[in-house]
Amino acid sequence: MDSARGMEMPPFPKERFLEAVDQVVKANASWVPPYGTGASLYLRPYMFATGPVIGVKPSDEYQFRLICTPVGPYFKGGARPLTLCVSDYDRAAPHGTGHLKAGLNYAMSLHAYVTAHNAGYDENMFLDPITRTYVEETGGANFLFVTKDKEIVTPKSNTILPSITRRSMLYVAEHYLGLKVTERPVLLSELQDFAECGLCGTAAVISPVGKVVDHGKEICFASGMEKMGPVIQQLYDLLTGI
């Protein structure tokens, strides 16, 4: 609903949204993967303009749709730690649309993703577009860092998406595990001080990051080089268990 307002679309009513989720899942109940397989039923709601408008202005008509598809386990054969590169591209503009759940933000990251992938990296680490000294996010996931004292730290910025998965992680860490949780700007220069790093999003829940390469300089997270670090593993197990 926040994203719709930001795109000048009428927010789809919460009650109808929840009703749509119920109906779609009931209609596709036979496609829900069995518990314990690691697979899940993935839901994706979306809205798009359908009015006959060619000018640059909001449409008078929109459609809301909700699709679902069974998806296999995100980590086939275990969670492989990812290697990221610090990107030379910007994912979002200052005071722009980076905080909205909109297709255009993903489109902006595609060329950067393909470039990173062709260079042998799994994903990008985008920096803030003004000073290029603070960590933002990847093309489709938020960052979570763990200090040596087991404090959870996540970047704070007006140009990153306020991920629901990240919000769930922070709640679980604070209220279930009793860990200290901090949301603040995170400098690229302080990555070497963290014990663990993870990427959180809908499909993977959280993926371990083993290494970030900053133009030849390698920053390694000792707890995530071979498997998930202990705190990130705990968060993953707890959230997927719920």
N, C-alpha and C positions, 0 to 999 in steps of 0.2 A: 504493500500500500504506500509506503514511503517512496519507493522507486517510481511508482505510477505518478504520484504527485510531482516528483522531480522531473518527469518527462511530460508533464502537462496532460496526463491521461486520467480519466476518472478512476479512482481507486475501486477495485472490485470489493463488494461488501464482505466482511469477515465471515458472517454466518453462511453466505452462499459459497464462499471459498471452502469452508470446512465441510459443507454438505457435498460439494463436488469431490473432495478427497474421499469421503465415505462412499459415494456412489461408484467412483472409478475403482477403488480397491475391492468393493463387493462384486462389481461386474467382472473383475479379473482375479478373483480369489484363487482360482485354480492355477494361476501363474505365479503365485507367491512361492518362492523357493523354500524348501524345508529348513527349519531351524537347525543351526549347527553346520550348515554347508559353507557358510561365509558369503553366500550369494544373498541378494535382496531384491525387492521390488522398488525400482527407482521411479519417483514421481517428479515430473517437471511441469509446473504451471507457467503459462506465458500469455501475454496480451499483444495484439498488434492492430494497427489502424486499418480500417476497411473502407473509409469514406473516399469519394471521388475527388481527391485533392492533389494537385500537382505543385502547389506553391509551398513555401516554407512557413507552415502554420499548423497548429494542432488539428487533428481530424475531428469530425462530428460523430464518427462511428468507430467502434472498436469491437474486437472479439476476444473473449477469454476462453482459453482451452487448457486442458490438463491431460497430459499423456503419461503413460506408464510403460515400463519395460523391465522384464527380469534381467538382472545383470549378475555376472559371475563374480567370484571373490576378486577384490581389487588387487590383492597381493597373491599371485599364483606362486606357490612354493615358498611363501614367507615374504616378509617385508624387506625389500632390498633398499639399503640406504641410497639416497639420491646425491648426485653431484650437480651443483648449480654454478652458474657463472653470473657475475655482476654485469647487468646489461648496459649497453650504451644508449638504449632507447628509453623513452618515457612512456609509461603505461597510460597516464592520465595527466591532464593539464591542471594547474593550480586553479581553484575555484571553479572547476569543471564538473564532470559527471562521474568521476572515479568512485564516488561513494554510492552510486546507484547500481541496481541489478539490471543492467541493460546490455543488449547484444553488442552495441557499439564498443563497449569497453573490452569485450573479448576479441572483437575484430581488430582492435588497436594492438593487441598482443600477439597476433598470429605470425606476422613477419618476424618479430623478435624471437618467437618460439622456434620457428623453422630454422632460423639462423643459428640459434644456440644448439638445437638438435643436430644440425649438420656439422657443428664443431665438436660433437661428442658429449654434450651436456644434456641433462634431463630436463632442466627448466632454467628460467631466468630469475635473478633477484633484481627487482626494479628498485631504484632509489628515488628519493623525493625529487620532483622536477625543478625545484627552485635552487637548492644548494648542492644536490646530488651527494649528500653526506649521510642521510638517514635512510634506514631500511623501510621499504613500503610493503610490497607483497609480490607474488608471482603472477602469471597471467590468469590464474584461476584458483588461487589459494592464499590464505593468510599465514603468517609466521607465528610460531610459538617458540620461545627460548626458555631454557632452564638453567639457572645459575648453579654454581657448585654447592650453594646452600639450599638447593631445591626450591628456589623461588621461581614462579612462573612469570615471565616477562613477555608482553606482546606489544608490537609497535602501535603507537597512537598517531593518527594523521587524518586530515579531512579529505584526502584523496584516495583512501583505500576503502574497500567494501566492508561494512560492519557484519562480518560473517556470522550466521546463526550457529554454525558448527563451532566456531571459536567461542562464541558466547556460552554455548553449552559446556565446552571444555573448561572455561574459566570458572563457571559455576560449580562444576563437579570437583575441580581442583580445590576450590576454597571451602565448599560446604560438605563435601564427602571425605576429602583427603586431608583437610585442615592445612593446606599449603597457602603461603602468602602469594597473592596475585597482584601484579602491577601492570597497568597499561600506561605507557609513556613513550616518547620518541626514543628510538634506538639508533645509535650511531653505528655506521659500518665499522668504524675503528674499534668498537668494543666487542665485536663478534668473537674474537679470540678468548674473551673472558668467560664465555658461556660453556657449560658442560654438554648440553643437548640442544638440538634444533629440530623442529618439525614443521610440516606444512599441513594445515587443516582445511578440509572442505567436505562437501556432501558425500562424494563417492568413496574416497579413501578413509574418511574420518580424520586420520592423521598419518602422515608419511614421514619416516625418519630422514634427516639430511645428514650425510656423512662429511661432505666437503663443499665449501664455497670457494670458487676461484675468482680472484679480483685481478684481472689483467696479468696473469702469471703468478700472482701471489696466492698460495694455498692456505686456506683457513679450515682446519680440521676440527671436528667435534669428536673427541675421544670416545664418548659413549655411544656414538651412532655410526661408526665406521663399518661395523659388521652386522649389527642388528639394531633394533629399537633400543634407545637408552631406557633405564629402569623407570624413570618418572613418566616418560612418554608412553611406555608400554602399559603402565598402570592406568593412565588416562584412557588409552585406547580400549583396554579390557573392560574398564568400568562403564564407559559410555556405550560401547557395543553391547555389553551385558544388559544395560538398562533398555 
